[in-house]
Each structure stands twice: as C-alpha cells, then as structure tokens.
C-alpha cells in the first residue's frame, strides 16, 4: 500500500507519534513515581512492624512478636531461633496462621543487608521483606497485593488516557492540518490550472485569487498565498497588456494596410489612365499630378509609420537642451502660412527657456498639434499656442475655440489611426490618423506626457516636458 505523502497526513502522523511517545514516557514516569511512593509507604510500615515485633510476647510456637497489638493483617514473620528452631506465622483475619515451609525458606533467603526486598512467596503473592539479626534471625514481610492492585489500576488508567490522548491528538491535528493546508491545496490546484493554460496567445483567463480563510497575515501559509495572489495579479496584468498589444498590433497592421492600399490603388488607377491617354493630353497631366500627390501622401504615411516604429524600438533617446519658445515661434509661423483662414495667437514668456528633448522632433510635436487644430476646426477659429513653467515643469499648450472633441473619443485621441468624425473635419487634406500618436510617442520618449481637455468651444492639448537645468 502506497503511503500518503501529503503534508497534512505527514503532519498528523508525526504529531501522533510524538504525542504517543510523550504519553508512554508520562505513563511510565507516573507509574514509577507511584510505585516508589507506594513502596516507600510500605517500607515505613515495615519499619513500624519491626519496632512492634521487638516487644515481649510470643506465646507457644508462634514467631516472636507476631501477636503484638498493631500488627497489620497479612504481616508475616519468619524467625530462625538461636536454638535452631524455625518459626513462621502470618496475621490472618482475627487469627494467626502457620507459615508454610516453602514460604519460610523463601523468606530466609532475603539477605540481611539493611535493605528492603520484594519477594514472591509461593501461593501467597508478592511481599515487601527485610531480614535482621539479633538474638534470632528475624524476617518481617508485608503483603503488596493492595499496592499492586492500585498500581495495576493506575496502569490501566494511564494507558487508557494515553491512548485517548493519542487518538484526540491525531484527530485534532488532522483537522487542524487539513484546515491550515487548505490554502496550499488551493495554491497547488491553481498552479496546475495555470500550468495547463496556453499563455502564449489569445485571451487568457487567469484563475481567481486563492482565499486564505481565517489565517492571520503573519502566518507562513497566508504569506505564501498572498505572494501567490500578487503573482497571479501580475500575470493577469501582463497577459492583459499582451492581449491589448496583440489587438492593437492587429488593428495597426489592418489600418496601415488600408491606408497604404488607398494611395496605391489611386496610383495604379491614374497610371492606367495615363497609359491609355496621349502623352500630351490633359488626362495624362491630371493623372501624373494625382500620382505625385498620392505618392507624397504615401511617403508621408510611411515616414510616420517608420518614426513610430523607431520610437517603439527605442523609447528613450539622447536628449539635449532645446529652446522651447523658439520652437513654438517657428511652428506657429508655419501654421499661419498653411492656414491663413484661422486666427493664430501666441502666449509666450518674455524670456525663453530650454527643455530636454530633440529640436526637430519637438518642432514636429508642435506642428502636429497646430495641424490637428487647423484640420478639425472651421475657418475663423482662434488657435493659441502658449509656453509656461508650472509646478517645476515646462508645458506647451495648444488651445482652440472650435466645436470640441466628442466625449467618447477623448480616451482614444492619442491612439494610432484615430480620426475625428468626418462631419467635424474641416480640411480637404486627408488625415493619416497618426499625428497625435506621434505627438504622444515623441513626448514620452522625452520623459514627458500629454493631456487633452475638451468641451464645446474649448479644446486644450498640453505637453509636459522636463526643463533643462
């Protein structure tokens, strides 16, 4: 039969063995102590019997002193008289009985060494005896039947209590160990479930945390369960991030393919149109113009995708001090030239200051924010670019008084290929949906972050950057 290897069973068995050993030791110690005390009491009675035996009086052929008042029932005296006569008498129930020869001979074998000895008299049982020399050789013995009966009952009692203690200890330890190790079994089951789960792809459901029950926080099992639950939480978080990344990647690839397919399809169509028309025809000229436009659009899209890919691969770049006021001035000047139908304003500090970043990419950040405002607001909208130091950090803000961004779109404005509602797009230039994604990626590579707040009549994009010291 295969022995159980579970922790609770092993703990129960070992505690039961320890309790059994302790019960045996305690029982033996108790019995030895009881025997010592009982025999000590009998030895005192034996000394008292010797004292009485020395008093005068021994009628007939009885052992000397046997009939002295106070001799307890069962007392035995075996005497070898100086004349060589053998006398042996037992105190019976109201009478005196002659000691058998076999019993007398056994008592005469007790050494005269001043010690008490335990002897067994044939047909009479165990006795406590002592031999002394005087005028005669006297051996006095007291029965141990009553004491042995007490010791026997005490042995049965201690054995029963020991067995009961072992059984109770085994049951209590088994129940306690089972309850205490319940979280361990749950941990094992959960770990096995996780080990059987395919974690490399797809949406994965991590098992629920393990309950620790009523165990105190400082309990080792509770600490293990808590650490395991933290690990499960980390795994669940990592899997959720991985799933979100996979979903985002698939959407990114689909959107990028769609965005590249449109200009490629247009280029192909216009190329076919140019092939079918004459070299100097108006259709050929129009087709070549559209091919150039779509090629430029596709080049811009590919450049933006490459920039995002590079920022993803190298999220931290080498930063240098950049004059943020100069960058904003140049970007607003470009925006005025590109969108004269908008009102462009600036709110800049009297003295410029520097931030940590890359001049070209920071310029692109501001240009993208201004272009986003121009694209998604009607003509006549006021767009204000401002620079300030707040709470120890530099911030660039681009605000407009246009129609605002829909509440449901705000959480996604910095995601790739996110476009506003077509009805709110006020530019004939098609958007790639990557401008704000580039803004967020570049700013994060600088160690900063972006914010957006919007309501009808007010939209504000804020870029937070680390100032140069």
N, C-alpha and C positions, 0 to 999 in steps of 0.2 A: 504494500500500500504506500502510495507516494505521500510523504509528509508535507503538510501545508507550509508554504514559505511566506505567507502574508505577514505583514508587520504586526497586525492586531493579534493574530494567533500566536506568533512567537512571543510577543509581549505577555500575553495571557499565560502561556506555558511557563515562561521564565519566572514571572511573578509567583505563579502557583508553586513552582519548585522551591523558590526562596521561602515562601510562607510555610510550605511543608517542612523544610529544613529547620526553620525557626520554631515551628510547632513541636518538632521532635526534640530539639535542644531544650526548649522551655519545659516540655513534659518530663524529660529525663532529669533536668535540673530540679524541677518541683518534686519529683519522686525521691530523688537523692536527699534533698533537703528535708522532706517529710520523714524519710526513713531515719536520717540522722537524728532529728528531733525526737522521733518516737523511741528509737533505741536508747537515746540519752535519758529519756524519761524512765525507761525500763531499767537502765543501769543504776539510776538513783534508787529505784525501788529495790534493786538487788543489793545495793549497799545497806539500805534500811533493813532488808531481810537478814543480812549477815549480823547487823547490830542486835536484832532481836534474838537471833539464833544463839548468841553468846550468853544469854541469860540462863540461869539454872533451870533445870527441869527437863527430864526426858524419861517418862515412865516406860517401863517394860523394855522391849527391844526396838523401840522407835528411834529414828535418827535424833540426835541431840538437838534440842531447841525447836523441834517441829511444832510442839504444842504451845509455844509462847503466844500469848494474845497479840493479835495484829497481823499474824501470818496470813497472807492473801491466799485465796483459793487457787489451787493449781501449783503452789510452791512445792518444789522438790528439793529434798536434802539427801545427799548420798555421803555417808561417812565411813571412813576406814579407821576403826578404833585402834588405839595404841596396843590393845590386846590382840589385834588381828581380826577382830570381829567385823563383819560387814553389816551395815545398817542402811536401809533406804526407805524413805517414807514420802508420800505425796499427800498434800492437803486436799481432801475431797469436799464434797457437798455435805458439811456437817459431820464429817468423819475423816479418818486417816486411812490411807491405803498403802499397802506394802509395794515397794518399787520392784519391778521385775529385775531379774539378774542381768538380762541383756541391757536394760536401760542403765542399771548401776554401773556395769562395766564401761558403757559409753561415756558416762559422766566422769568416771575415774581417769579417763584418757585426756580430760581437759588439763592443759598444762598449768602448773602453779607459777604463774609469772606476773601476777598482779593485774592482769588484763581480763576483760570480759570477752567471752567467746560465744558464738552462735553454734549450737549443735542440734542435730536431729536425733531424737530418741525414737527407736522403732516402736510403732504403734501409738505414739504419743504426740508426734509433731515436732516443730522447732521450739527450742528453748534458748534463753539467754543465761549463760552459766559462768561462774567464777569458782576457782579452786584455791583454798587457803590451807596453810599448815599451822597447826598449833599443837595442843596435846594430841589431837587427832587430825586426820586429813579430811577436811570438810569441803564438799562441793554443793553450792546452792544454785538452783536454776529456777527461772520464772518463765512461764509459757509465753509464746509470741503469737498465739492463734488470733487473739483480738487485734493486735497490731498489724499482723499480716492481712487480716480481713480489711482493716482500714486502708492499708496500702494497696490492696487489690482493688477496692472500690475507687480509691483515688486514681489508680492507673486507668481503670475503665473510663472514669470521668475525664481525665486529661486527654486520653486517646480520642474520646468522642468529641471533646471540644477542639482538639487539633484537627480532626477530620472535618468538623463543621467549619472551622476557620479556613481550611484549605478550599473547601467547596465554595464558601461565600467569597473568598478572595478570588478564586478562579472566575466565578460568575460576575462579580463586580468589576474585576479587571477586564474581562472580556467585553462587558457592556461599555465601560469607560473607554477602552482602546478602540472599540468599534465607533463610538461617537466622536472620539478625538481624531481618528484617522479618516472619518467620512470626507473631510475636505481633500485629503490625499487621494482617496479613491476618485473623487470628482476631478482632481487635477490630472490623474492618470487617464481617466476616460476622455477628458477634454483634449489632452495632449495627443492621445491616439486618434481622436477625431480630426485634429489639425494635421497630423502626420499623413492621414489618408486623403486630405483635401488637396486638389490640384491648385497651387497658388501662382502658377506662372502666367496665367492669362484668364481673361474673363472676369466677371463679377464674382467675388468670393464672400461668403457669409461666415464670419468668424463666430465660433460658439460664444454663448453668454458667459459672463464672468462667473467664477466659482464662489459660492457662498461659504463664508467661514463660520456661520452659525453664531453661537454664543461665546466663542473663544475670545479671550482678551487680546488686545492689539499686540502685547508683548509676547504672546505665545508663538513658539517657533513655527508651528503649522499655520497659524494665522499670518505670520510674516511671509511665509513661503507663498501662501495663497494670494496675499496682497501683491507680492512681487510678480507672481504669475499673471494676475489680472492686469497689472500695469503692462506687462509684456504683451498680453493679448490686445490691450488698447493700442499699444504702439504698432503691433502687427496690423490691426484693423485700420489704423490711420494710414500706415504705409500702403496697404492694399487699396484703400480708398483713393490715395494720391495716385497710385499706379493706374487704377481704373480710370480716374479722371484724366490722367495724362494720355492713356491709350485712346480714350474717347476724343480728347482734344486733338491728338495727333491724327486720328482718322478723319475728324472733321476738317482739320487743317489741310490734310492731303486732298480731301474731296474738294474743299473750297479753292485751294491753289490750282488743282487740275481744272476746275471750272473756270477760274479767272484766266488761266493761260489758254484754255481752249477757245474762249471767245475771240481774242485778238488773232489767234492762229487761224480760226475759221474765217474771220474777216479778211486776213491777209490772203488766204487761199482763194476766197471769192473774188477779191479785187485783182489778184494775179491772173485768174482765169478770164476776168473781164478785159484786162489789158492784152492778153494773148489774142482775144477774139476781135479786138478793135485795131484800127490802124495806128501806126506809130505816132502820127501827129494829130490824132483825133482828140476831142475833148474828153471822151470817156477814158482814154488811156491816161491823160493828165490827171483826171479826178481819181482814177484807180491808184496811180502812183502816189498821189497825195495821201490817200487813205491808208495805203500800205505803210508809208512813212509814219503816219500818225499812230497806227496800231502797233507798229514796231517799237516806236518810242514808248507807248503805253506798256507794252510787254517788257521792254528793257527796264522801265521804272519798277514794274511789279517784281521782276526777277531780282533787281538790286535790293528792293525792300526785303524780299524773302531771304536773300543771302545775308543781309545785315542782321535780321532776326536770328538766323541760324548761327551766325558768328557770336551774337550776344548770348544765345543759349549755351553755346560751347564754352565761351569764356565770359562768365557772368561778372568777373572782376577784372577791370583793366587798369592800366597805369594812368594815374590821374595827375594833372598839372593845374596850377592856378590859372583861372580864366576870368577875364573882366566881364562880369555878367551884364553890366549896363551897356557896354559896347555891343555885346551880342544882341541884346534886345533892340537897341537902336538900329542895327543893320537889318534885323529880321522885320521890324515894322516898316522900314523904308522899302524893303522888297514887297511887303504886303500891300502898301499903298500903290505901288506900280502895278501889281497884279490885280487889285480890286479897288479901283478908284470910286466905284459906286458905294462903298462903305465909308463910314467915318472912323478914322483911326486916331486913337489918342494914346498918350503915354503918361505914366506917373512914376518918375524916376527920382532917386535921391540926388542931391546936389553933388555929392562926391561918390564916385564909383567904388566898388569893392569886388574882391575876387572870390570865386568859389572853386572847389576841387572838381575837375572834370576834363573833358576834351572839347576844344573850341568848336571844331566842325560839327561834332555830334550835338553839342548843346545848341548850336545855331539851328540844326535840323529839328531839335525838340521844339524850339520857339516857333519856327516856321510851320511845323505841322500843327501846332495849336492854333496859330493865326489862320492857317488854311482851313482847318476844321470849322472855325467860327465863320469864315467867309462862305464856305460851302453850304452850311446848314442854317444860315440866316438870310433874310431878304435884303434887297438893296436898301440903303439908308440906315442900316443897323450900326450902332456905335460899338466899336470894339476897343477895349482899353487894355494895354499891356503895362504892368507895374512891377517894380522890383522893391523889395524891402527886407529888413532884418527883423525877425520875430522870434522871441524865445531862444536866442542864441543860434538860430539857423536862418539861412538865406531862403527866400521864396520868390518865385516868379509867378505872377497871376495874369491870366488872360480872361477878361470878363466881357460879356456882351449883353445887350438888352433885347435879344431875339426871343423867339417863341419858347425856347427851353427844350429840355430833353424829357421824353416820357419817363414816368417813374419806373416802369417795368424794364426800361432799357439801361437805367443808370448802373446797375451792378455789372453790366457787360460791356461798357463803353471802351474799356482797355483790352478787350479780347480781340484776337485776330479775326479779320473778315467780318467784324461787326459794323453794320451800316445803319444809319438812321432811316426812318420812314421816308419813302420816296417823296411823299407829299411835303416833307419838310426839307427836302434838298433843293437848294436854290442856285445850283451851278450846273452848267452844261458839261463840265468836265467830270467823267465818271470816276467814282471813288474806288480805291482798291480795298478799303476796309482795314488797312494796315497802319495808317498814320498814327492813331492813338496807341496802338500796340507798340509801335516803335518808340513813341514817347515814354511809355511806361518801362519798356525794357532798357532803354538808354539811361533813364533816371535811376533805375535800380542798379545798373552797372556802376553808377557814380556813388552808390551808397545812400541814395535818397529815396523818396516815394512821392506818389501823385495822389491828388484828391480831386473830386468833382462834386459840385453842388449845383442844383438846377431847379428852377421853378419858372413858370411863365413870366417872361420879362427880365429874367436874370439867370445867367449861367456863368459859373466861375470854375476854371481849371487852375489848380495850384500845384506847383512843382517845388518840393522842399529839397534843398541841397546843403551840403556841408561847406561852411565858409572856409577859405584858406586863411591860415594863421601865420 
